[in-house]
Amino acid sequence: MKLTLLFGGASYEHEISIVSAITLKEKLSNFTLNFIFCDVDHQFYLIDSSAMKASTFSKGDYKKMPQLQLSQGGFVQKTMFSKVCYKETVLNMIHGGDGEDGTIAALLNFYGVKYIGPRVEASVFSYDKRYTKYYAEAIGVKTVSYEVLHKNLHVAISTPYPLIIKPASLGSSIGVSIVKDESELDYALDVAFEFDDVVVVEPFLEGVKEYNLAGYKGSNGEVCFSIVEEPQKEEFLDFEKKYMDFSRSEQVLQADIAEELVKKLQNNFTKVYENMFEGALIRCDFFVHNDTVLLNEINPIPGSMANYLFEDFASAIADLAVALPHKKKITTNYEYIHSISSAKGK
């Protein structure tokens, strides 16, 4: 099967995307792969498979490689005498802004490119933590209580200490702080507002258990689940720990939990996924607190596509690739314009 990995983008998670793509080169070795890199200036480059290593990007060597442009149905490489088209299904692996905020999804939709990844509306509700809360409430999935702060609007925080400060539109724990008392608050807010104009404040829950579950809707029309992982963490998974996770390729162990809890997590995942994330492989991070399942966040493009949660990740991607949603093609015959012209005798 042929597949194009699209990675990079202009976001704080640019390097994470590169690490993810390098990791999936190994995991999808039975595919015929193309690698397309989007730099921070939004120029696309076709990366030779042998050059898929960190130094290619850190040293700027990718700029010596062929540039591509989007065209109807795929990417195009223009040469002196002809052009080469790359119309394979695209796996969107651009984390953060560009990839998860709906920008790339809109662009691929516009050019009629088949792709694995969240559609525009799914990106909107998962990229911004405020909208994830609104979405979860609408579909009957519980979340941690929260309040929203804006950079230029000073409002007293009512959430009791300890609490967590999170930029609204960032992943990988970038800009996240645990605030144990008022003396730490201003600094934590300054850090968060460096990355976003809006932050989400949540109580820090003692004794919480965290579980990760990934999945997608396969060719049989059913949601297919990964195993449930209980991530190893201290107070929370910071950026450095998550960055290391993005290079994981070994399958992790199933969490040692009761089947009843597995079903609860799967039921909540299905509520989140159905009628919103079709065409994407996502990971949901859940909390369990006082026997209640709470959605922490939705990862519409998880690091390394959460390959480590699947027994046969390559087969999962192949299955998803044949189950992508199809947008109805708009046709027009200009009948309305012709009728007006006829009425006016033109």
C-alpha positions in Angstrom: 0.0 0.0 0.0 1.2 3.5 -0.8 1.0 6.3 1.8 2.4 9.8 2.1 3.5 11.0 5.6 3.0 14.7 5.9 4.9 16.3 8.9 6.5 19.5 10.2 4.4 22.6 10.1 4.6 26.0 11.9 3.9 25.3 15.5 5.6 24.8 18.9 5.3 21.1 18.2 7.3 21.2 14.9 10.1 19.0 16.2 7.8 16.5 17.8 6.2 16.0 14.3 9.6 15.2 12.8 10.3 12.7 15.6 6.9 11.1 15.0 7.5 10.8 11.2 10.9 9.2 11.7 9.4 6.7 14.1 6.6 5.7 11.7 9.1 5.1 8.9 10.1 2.0 10.9 6.6 1.0 12.0 5.2 1.3 8.4 8.1 -0.4 6.6 5.8 -2.7 4.7 4.1 0.4 3.1 5.5 2.2 0.0 6.1 5.6 1.7 6.6 9.1 0.5 7.8 11.7 3.1 6.6 15.4 2.6 8.0 18.0 5.0 6.2 21.3 5.6 8.7 23.8 6.9 7.8 26.8 9.2 7.4 29.0 6.0 4.8 26.6 4.7 7.0 25.3 1.8 6.6 21.6 1.0 9.6 19.4 0.4 9.9 15.8 -0.8 12.3 14.1 1.6 14.3 11.1 0.4 13.7 8.0 2.6 17.4 7.7 3.4 17.4 11.3 4.6 14.7 10.7 7.2 16.9 11.5 10.2 16.9 14.4 12.7 20.0 16.1 11.2 18.4 16.6 7.8 16.0 19.1 9.4 18.2 20.6 12.2 21.0 21.4 9.6 18.5 22.6 7.0 19.6 20.0 4.4 15.9 19.5 3.5 16.1 22.7 1.5 18.3 20.9 -1.1 15.5 18.5 -1.8 12.7 18.9 -4.4 10.0 21.4 -3.6 6.3 20.4 -4.0 3.1 22.3 -4.6 -0.5 21.2 -3.8 -2.6 20.5 -6.8 -6.0 18.9 -7.4 -5.8 15.4 -5.9 -2.3 15.6 -4.5 1.2 17.1 -4.4 3.1 18.0 -7.6 6.8 18.2 -8.3 7.5 20.4 -11.3 10.6 19.6 -13.3 12.1 21.3 -16.4 10.2 19.2 -18.8 7.3 17.7 -16.9 5.7 17.3 -13.5 5.4 14.4 -11.1 2.2 13.8 -9.1 2.0 12.2 -5.7 -1.7 11.3 -5.2 -1.3 8.7 -2.5 -3.4 8.9 0.7 -1.8 11.4 3.1 -1.3 10.6 6.8 -1.5 14.0 8.5 1.2 14.0 11.2 1.6 17.7 11.7 1.1 18.2 15.5 -0.2 21.4 17.0 -0.9 24.5 15.0 -1.4 23.9 11.2 -2.0 20.1 11.7 -4.5 20.0 14.5 -6.1 23.4 14.3 -7.9 22.6 11.0 -5.5 24.5 8.7 -4.1 21.5 6.9 -7.4 19.7 6.9 -9.1 22.6 5.1 -6.2 22.8 2.6 -6.4 19.1 1.8 -10.2 19.3 1.5 -9.9 22.2 -0.9 -7.6 20.3 -3.2 -9.5 17.0 -2.9 -6.6 15.1 -1.3 -7.5 11.8 0.5 -6.1 11.9 4.0 -6.0 10.2 7.4 -6.6 12.8 10.1 -9.2 14.9 11.8 -11.5 16.9 9.6 -11.9 20.7 10.1 -14.8 20.5 12.6 -13.0 17.7 14.6 -9.9 19.9 14.7 -11.8 22.9 16.1 -13.3 20.9 19.0 -10.1 19.1 20.0 -7.4 21.7 19.4 -8.8 24.3 21.9 -9.3 22.9 25.4 -12.3 25.2 25.9 -14.1 23.8 23.0 -13.3 20.3 24.0 -15.0 21.0 27.3 -18.1 22.4 25.5 -18.1 19.4 23.1 -17.8 16.8 25.9 -20.7 18.5 27.8 -22.9 18.4 24.7 -22.4 14.6 24.2 -22.7 13.6 27.8 -19.0 13.0 28.6 -17.8 14.3 32.0 -14.6 16.4 32.3 -12.7 18.1 35.1 -14.3 21.3 36.3 -12.6 24.4 34.9 -12.5 28.2 34.3 -11.1 30.2 31.5 -8.8 33.2 31.7 -8.0 35.7 29.0 -4.6 37.5 28.7 -6.0 41.0 28.7 -8.9 40.4 31.1 -7.9 40.1 34.7 -10.4 38.0 36.7 -9.9 36.5 40.1 -9.5 32.7 40.0 -12.0 30.8 42.1 -10.5 27.3 41.7 -8.9 26.2 45.0 -5.2 25.4 45.3 -3.5 23.3 44.1 -4.5 23.9 40.5 -3.2 23.4 37.0 -2.7 26.2 34.4 -2.9 25.1 30.8 -2.6 27.1 27.5 -5.9 26.5 25.7 -4.5 25.6 22.4 -1.3 23.7 23.0 -0.4 20.1 23.5 2.6 18.1 24.8 2.3 19.8 28.2 4.0 22.9 26.8 3.3 25.9 29.1 1.5 23.8 31.7 2.2 24.4 35.4 1.0 23.0 38.7 0.4 25.9 41.1 0.4 24.9 44.8 -0.3 28.3 46.3 -0.9 31.9 45.4 2.8 32.8 45.4 3.3 30.6 42.3 0.3 31.8 40.4 1.7 34.9 38.6 4.7 33.1 37.2 2.6 30.2 36.0 0.2 32.6 34.2 3.1 34.4 32.6 4.5 31.2 31.3 1.1 30.0 29.9 0.4 33.4 28.3 3.7 33.3 26.5 2.2 30.5 24.4 -1.5 31.4 24.2 -3.8 34.4 24.9 -6.3 32.1 26.6 -5.6 29.6 29.5 -7.7 27.0 31.2 -7.5 26.6 34.9 -8.4 23.2 36.5 -8.2 21.8 40.1 -5.3 19.4 40.7 -7.0 16.2 41.6 -5.3 14.1 44.2 -5.4 10.3 43.8 -6.4 10.5 40.2 -5.7 7.6 37.8 -4.9 8.3 34.2 -5.6 6.0 31.3 -4.9 6.4 27.5 -7.0 4.8 24.8 -6.7 5.2 21.1 -8.9 4.1 18.3 -10.4 4.7 14.8 -13.5 3.6 12.8 -12.5 0.8 10.5 -13.8 -0.6 7.3 -16.5 -2.7 9.1 -18.1 0.6 10.4 -17.2 -0.1 14.0 -14.9 1.8 16.3 -11.7 -0.3 16.7 -9.9 0.2 20.0 -6.2 0.0 21.1 -5.3 -1.4 24.5 -5.7 0.8 27.5 -2.4 2.2 28.8 -1.8 3.6 32.3 1.1 6.0 31.7 3.9 6.1 34.2 4.1 9.7 35.6 5.0 11.8 38.6 2.7 14.8 39.2 2.0 15.1 35.4 3.6 14.2 32.1 5.7 17.2 31.3 7.1 18.1 27.9 10.3 16.2 28.3 8.7 13.0 29.2 6.1 13.3 26.4 8.8 14.2 23.9 10.5 10.9 24.7 7.2 9.1 24.3 6.8 10.4 20.8 9.7 8.2 19.7 8.2 5.0 21.2 7.7 2.1 18.8 7.5 -0.8 21.2 4.0 -1.9 22.2 3.2 -1.0 25.8 1.4 -3.3 28.3 -2.3 -3.4 28.8 -3.2 -1.6 32.1 -4.1 -3.9 34.9 -7.7 -2.8 35.3 -11.0 -4.5 35.5 -12.9 -5.3 32.3 -15.8 -3.1 33.6 -13.5 0.0 33.6 -12.2 -0.9 30.1 -15.8 -0.9 28.9 -16.5 2.5 30.6 -13.4 4.0 28.9 -14.4 2.5 25.5 -18.0 3.8 25.8 -16.7 7.3 26.6 -14.2 7.1 23.7 -17.0 6.0 21.3 -19.2 9.0 22.4 -16.3 11.3 21.6 -15.4 9.7 18.3 -18.8 9.0 16.6 -20.0 11.6 14.1 -17.0 13.8 14.6 -13.6 12.1 14.2 -14.3 9.7 11.3 -11.2 9.4 9.1 -8.8 9.9 12.0 -7.0 7.8 14.5 -7.2 9.6 17.8 -6.1 9.1 21.4 -8.2 10.1 24.4 -6.6 10.7 27.7 -9.0 9.9 30.6 -8.9 10.5 34.4 -10.6 8.2 36.8 -11.4 10.0 40.0 -13.7 8.7 42.8 -14.8 5.9 40.3 -15.9 8.6 37.8 -14.4 8.6 34.3 -13.4 12.1 33.2 -12.2 13.1 29.7 -8.9 15.0 30.1 -8.1 15.7 26.5 -8.5 14.6 22.9 -5.3 14.0 20.8 -6.5 14.2 17.2 -3.0 13.5 15.9 -1.3 11.7 18.8 2.5 11.5 19.0 3.8 8.8 16.6 0.1 8.1 16.0 0.0 6.1 19.3 1.5 3.2 17.4 2.7 1.7 20.7 -0.9 1.1 21.8 -1.7 -1.3 18.9 -0.8 -4.9 18.5 -0.7 -4.5 14.7 -0.4 -0.8 14.0 0.3 -1.2 10.2 -2.9 -3.1 9.7 -4.8 -0.5 11.7 -3.6 2.2 9.3 -4.3 0.1 6.3 -7.9 -0.5 7.5 -8.4 3.1 8.3 -7.1 4.2 4.8 -10.0 2.3 3.1 -12.6 3.7 5.5 -12.1 7.4 4.9 -15.2 9.6 4.7 -16.0 10.9 1.2 -17.2 14.4 0.7 -20.0 14.8 -1.9 -18.7 16.3 -5.0 -20.5 19.5 -6.0 -21.5 19.8 -9.6 -23.1 22.7 -11.5 -24.6 23.2 -14.9 -25.0 26.9 -14.7 -28.8 26.4 -15.3 -29.7 29.4 -13.1 -27.3 31.8 -15.0 -28.5 30.5 -18.4 -32.2 31.1 -17.4 -31.4 34.7 -16.4 -29.4 35.2 -19.6 -32.3 33.8 -21.7 -34.8 36.0 -19.9 -32.8 39.1 -20.7 -32.3 38.0 -24.3 -28.5 37.6 -23.9 
